């Protein structure tokens, strides 16, 4: 294990900061008597090149967790994560994505409920479930689906046409994964055919989701078949990995809510985007301020030249 990798695994982890910071922000947070400090010996020109690309390398001076920094920067478009210089796309074979509030910016059942006139009631249940405050996720989903009873099936077509937009950075991130021939799956507690549409948008290899009951062109307030809950997502991750000959340490799981924690814990690498605090605390990588494409800097093959050069200098032992 290299000295830099030991840093990444320990309390003095080398952190990559990404975002819209200015000189005043740097002076506030970085320095000998500040919460963060520049890696000793890193050339000024290299750090300056990073700053020009809205990045910094730093180590904690004190011992707060990432979440404490994130809480302090909650209203700023700034993300901080430990960086593993050796992480490569070539070490992975599959990515599992959540859909709602991850691949897309909305919670589809909440949007459908708005169309149906029961938006506030459904959204309150959704938010509590994603924060992990409802122990029985299946029952919370059934409660929300019941409120859609009597709505035309066209409500899903309307949502697809009017509301379905990929989250910032998703298209670029998915393209990078496809270029490197990773398998991609969407594992969602949402509904077919909405999930099928999103899977098509990122050219995923497969998707699994819930299916709404219907009768004569209208939703009947029921769910057909087993519910895609947290345990199901984790199992699907294992099943697809086995099907495609991918080891579990070669899998990546990306989500945002409590329903994603099991699959994130199962995967070799976990990440989240604008996640609930409970999820952000447990993810290996968490992005709150930037788009999902910020994650590209955490893989050697898609890293910017400036960051690659800085990390290479550290790897060569130019700092103590």
matplotlib code that plots the C-alpha trace (Angstrom):
import matplotlib.pyplot as plt

x = [0.0, 1.4, 1.8, -0.8, -3.3, -2.6, -3.6, -6.8, -7.7, -6.8, -7.7, -5.4, -7.1, -6.2, -9.4, -10.5, -12.6, -14.7, -16.9, -17.3, -15.0, -13.1, -10.1, -12.0, -13.4, -9.9, -8.5, -11.4, -11.0, -7.4, -4.2, -2.1, -4.7, -7.7, -9.8, -8.0, -4.5, -2.7, -0.6, 2.9, 5.3, 2.7, 4.0, 2.1, 1.7, 0.0, -2.4, -3.1, -3.9, -6.4, -8.0, -8.5, -10.5, -12.5, -10.6, -8.3, -6.4, -6.3, -6.0, -8.0, -6.1, -8.7, -10.7, -14.2, -16.0, -16.8, -20.4, -19.4, -17.7, -20.7, -23.1, -21.0, -21.1, -24.7, -25.6, -22.5, -21.9, -18.8, -18.2, -15.5, -14.5, -11.4, -9.7, -8.1, -5.4, -5.4, -9.1, -9.7, -12.7, -10.9, -11.4, -15.2, -17.7, -21.1, -23.0, -26.5, -28.4, -31.4, -33.8, -35.9, -33.8, -30.7, -30.9, -33.7, -34.4, -37.9, -39.8, -42.1, -44.9, -44.9, -45.3, -48.1, -49.8, -49.6, -51.4, -54.0, -54.5, -53.0, -49.4, -48.8, -50.1, -48.0, -44.9, -44.9, -44.9, -42.2, -39.9, -40.3, -39.6, -36.4, -35.1, -35.5, -38.2, -40.7, -39.7, -42.1, -41.2, -43.5, -46.5, -45.6, -45.5, -48.9, -50.4, -49.1, -50.2, -53.8, -54.1, -53.6, -56.6, -58.9, -56.3, -56.0, -52.9, -52.2, -50.8, -47.6, -47.4, -47.9, -45.1, -42.7, -43.5, -43.5, -41.2, -38.6, -35.2, -31.8, -30.1, -27.0, -24.0, -25.8, -25.6, -21.8, -21.2, -23.2, -21.5, -18.1, -19.2, -20.6, -17.3, -15.5, -18.0, -19.4, -22.8, -25.5, -28.7, -31.5, -32.9, -35.9, -38.8, -40.6, -42.8, -42.7, -42.9, -41.3, -38.2, -37.9, -37.9, -35.1, -33.1, -33.4, -32.2, -28.9, -28.7, -28.8, -28.5, -31.5, -33.9, -36.1, -39.1, -42.6, -45.7, -49.0, -52.2, -54.7, -58.3, -59.8, -57.3, -57.2, -55.0, -56.7, -54.6, -52.6, -49.1, -48.5, -45.9, -43.1, -42.1, -38.7, -37.5, -34.1, -33.5, -34.7, -32.3, -29.4, -30.4, -30.8, -27.3, -26.0, -28.0, -27.0, -23.4, -23.4, -25.2, -22.6, -19.6, -18.8, -17.3, -19.1, -16.0, -16.2, -19.7, -20.8, -24.1, -25.4, -28.5, -29.9, -32.4, -32.7, -34.1, -30.7, -28.5, -28.6, -27.4, -24.8, -23.5, -23.4, -21.4, -17.7, -18.0, -21.0, -21.9, -24.8, -26.1, -27.9, -28.7, -30.4, -27.9, -28.2, -27.1, -24.4, -22.7, -22.4, -21.5, -17.9, -18.4, -21.1, -22.0, -24.3, -23.4, -22.1, -23.5, -22.8, -20.1, -17.9, -17.4, -15.3, -12.4, -12.3, -11.3, -7.8, -9.0, -11.3, -9.3, -8.3, -4.6, -4.1, -5.3, -3.5, -0.2, -0.8, -1.5, 1.4, 3.7, 2.4, 2.7, 6.4, 7.0, 7.6, 5.7, 6.3]
y = [0.0, 3.4, 6.2, 8.2, 5.3, 5.0, 8.7, 8.0, 5.2, 7.0, 10.1, 12.3, 11.3, 13.3, 15.0, 16.3, 19.4, 20.4, 23.4, 27.1, 28.4, 31.8, 33.2, 34.3, 30.7, 29.3, 31.7, 30.8, 27.0, 26.2, 27.0, 26.0, 27.1, 26.2, 23.0, 22.0, 22.4, 22.1, 18.9, 19.9, 20.3, 20.3, 22.8, 26.1, 25.8, 22.4, 23.6, 26.8, 24.6, 22.7, 25.9, 27.1, 23.9, 24.4, 21.7, 21.6, 18.9, 19.2, 17.2, 17.7, 19.7, 18.6, 15.4, 16.2, 13.8, 14.6, 15.2, 18.1, 19.8, 19.1, 20.5, 23.7, 24.0, 23.0, 26.2, 26.3, 24.2, 22.5, 18.8, 17.0, 13.4, 11.3, 10.5, 7.1, 7.9, 4.2, 3.9, 3.0, 2.3, -0.9, -2.3, -2.2, -4.0, -2.9, 0.1, 0.0, 3.3, 4.3, 6.4, 8.9, 11.9, 10.2, 9.7, 12.2, 15.1, 14.2, 11.5, 10.2, 9.1, 12.6, 14.1, 11.7, 12.6, 16.3, 15.5, 13.6, 16.3, 14.5, 15.8, 17.0, 13.9, 11.6, 13.7, 13.7, 9.9, 9.8, 12.2, 10.3, 7.0, 8.3, 9.7, 6.3, 7.4, 4.7, 1.2, -0.5, 0.8, -1.6, -0.4, 3.2, 2.5, 0.8, 3.8, 6.1, 3.9, 3.6, 7.4, 7.1, 4.8, 5.9, 7.9, 7.3, 5.4, 8.5, 10.1, 8.1, 9.2, 12.8, 12.5, 11.1, 13.9, 16.8, 15.9, 13.4, 15.1, 13.6, 15.0, 17.2, 15.3, 12.0, 11.9, 12.6, 10.1, 7.3, 8.0, 7.5, 4.2, 3.0, 3.9, 1.7, -1.1, -1.3, -2.9, -0.5, -1.3, 0.8, -0.6, 1.5, 1.6, 3.5, 2.1, 0.6, 2.1, 5.3, 3.4, 1.8, 5.2, 6.5, 3.3, 3.9, 7.5, 6.3, 3.2, 0.9, -2.8, -3.7, -2.3, -3.5, -1.6, -1.9, -2.4, -0.6, -2.5, -1.3, -2.0, -0.8, 2.0, 3.2, 2.6, 0.4, 1.4, -1.8, -3.1, -6.2, -8.7, -8.4, -4.8, -3.6, -2.5, -2.1, -5.9, -6.5, -3.9, -5.5, -9.0, -7.7, -6.2, -9.6, -11.5, -9.3, -9.3, -13.1, -13.2, -11.0, -12.5, -9.5, -9.8, -7.8, -5.7, -4.7, -3.2, 0.4, 1.5, 5.0, 6.2, 8.9, 7.4, 4.9, 2.4, 2.4, 1.7, -2.1, -2.2, 0.5, -1.6, -4.6, -2.9, -2.5, 1.3, 3.4, 6.9, 9.3, 12.5, 15.1, 12.3, 12.3, 12.9, 9.2, 8.1, 10.7, 9.7, 6.0, 6.5, 6.2, 9.3, 11.9, 14.8, 17.5, 20.6, 19.4, 17.1, 13.4, 14.0, 15.3, 11.7, 11.3, 12.9, 9.9, 7.5, 7.5, 7.3, 10.3, 12.4, 15.9, 16.3, 18.9, 16.5, 13.5, 15.5, 16.6, 13.1, 11.7, 14.2, 13.0, 9.4, 10.0, 11.1, 14.7, 15.5, 14.2]
z = [0.0, -1.0, 1.5, -0.4, -0.3, 3.5, 3.7, 1.7, 4.2, 7.4, 9.4, 7.3, 4.1, 1.0, 0.0, -3.4, -3.1, -6.2, -6.7, -7.0, -4.4, -4.4, -2.7, 0.4, 0.7, 0.4, 3.1, 5.4, 5.2, 4.2, 6.2, 9.1, 11.6, 9.5, 9.3, 6.1, 4.9, 1.5, 1.1, 2.2, -0.8, -3.6, -6.1, -6.2, -9.9, -9.6, -7.0, -9.0, -12.1, -10.0, -8.7, -12.3, -12.8, -9.6, -7.7, -4.6, -2.9, 0.9, 4.1, 7.3, 10.0, 12.6, 12.6, 11.5, 9.2, 5.6, 6.7, 9.0, 6.1, 3.9, 6.5, 6.7, 2.9, 2.5, 0.7, -1.5, -4.7, -3.1, -2.7, -0.7, -0.9, -0.1, -3.4, -4.2, -6.9, -8.0, -8.7, -12.3, -14.5, -15.6, -12.1, -12.4, -14.6, -13.6, -12.3, -10.6, -10.5, -8.5, -10.6, -8.6, -7.4, -8.8, -12.5, -12.7, -10.4, -9.5, -7.5, -10.1, -7.7, -6.2, -9.7, -10.6, -7.3, -8.3, -11.5, -9.5, -6.9, -3.9, -4.2, -0.7, 1.0, -1.2, -1.0, 2.8, 2.8, 0.2, 2.0, 5.3, 3.6, 1.9, 5.2, 6.7, 9.1, 7.9, 8.8, 6.5, 3.0, 1.3, 3.2, 2.6, -1.1, -1.1, 0.8, -1.9, -4.8, -3.3, -3.6, -7.4, -7.8, -10.6, -12.5, -16.2, -17.4, -19.5, -16.3, -16.8, -20.4, -19.4, -16.8, -19.4, -21.8, -19.3, -16.4, -17.4, -17.5, -16.6, -13.5, -14.0, -15.2, -15.6, -19.4, -19.3, -16.6, -18.3, -21.6, -19.9, -18.4, -21.7, -23.4, -21.0, -21.6, -18.1, -17.8, -16.4, -14.7, -13.2, -10.0, -9.0, -6.6, -9.3, -12.0, -15.5, -18.1, -16.7, -15.5, -19.0, -20.5, -18.2, -18.8, -22.5, -22.0, -20.5, -22.7, -19.7, -20.2, -17.9, -15.4, -12.6, -11.2, -9.8, -11.9, -11.2, -11.3, -13.9, -15.1, -18.3, -18.8, -15.2, -12.2, -9.7, -6.7, -6.5, -7.2, -9.3, -8.1, -5.5, -4.6, -5.5, -2.1, -0.5, -0.1, -3.7, -5.1, -3.3, -4.6, -8.1, -7.9, -6.9, -9.6, -12.5, -11.4, -11.4, -14.7, -16.3, -14.6, -12.5, -9.0, -6.3, -5.7, -9.3, -8.9, -8.3, -6.7, -6.9, -5.0, -2.8, -0.3, 2.6, 0.0, -1.7, 1.4, 1.1, -2.5, -1.8, 1.1, -1.2, -4.0, -4.2, -4.5, -3.4, -4.4, -3.9, -5.5, -3.4, -0.9, 2.4, 5.3, 6.4, 2.9, 2.4, 5.6, 4.5, 0.8, -0.3, -2.6, -2.1, -4.4, -3.1, -5.0, -8.3, -11.0, -11.1, -13.7, -10.9, -10.0, -13.2, -11.4, -9.1, -11.9, -13.4, -17.0, -16.9, -14.5, -15.7, -16.6, -13.8, -11.2, -12.7, -12.6, -9.0, -7.8, -9.7, -7.9, -4.6, -5.5, -6.4, -2.8, -3.5, -0.3, 3.2]

ax = plt.figure().add_subplot(projection="3d")
ax.plot(x, y, z, "-o")
ax.set_aspect("equal")
plt.show()
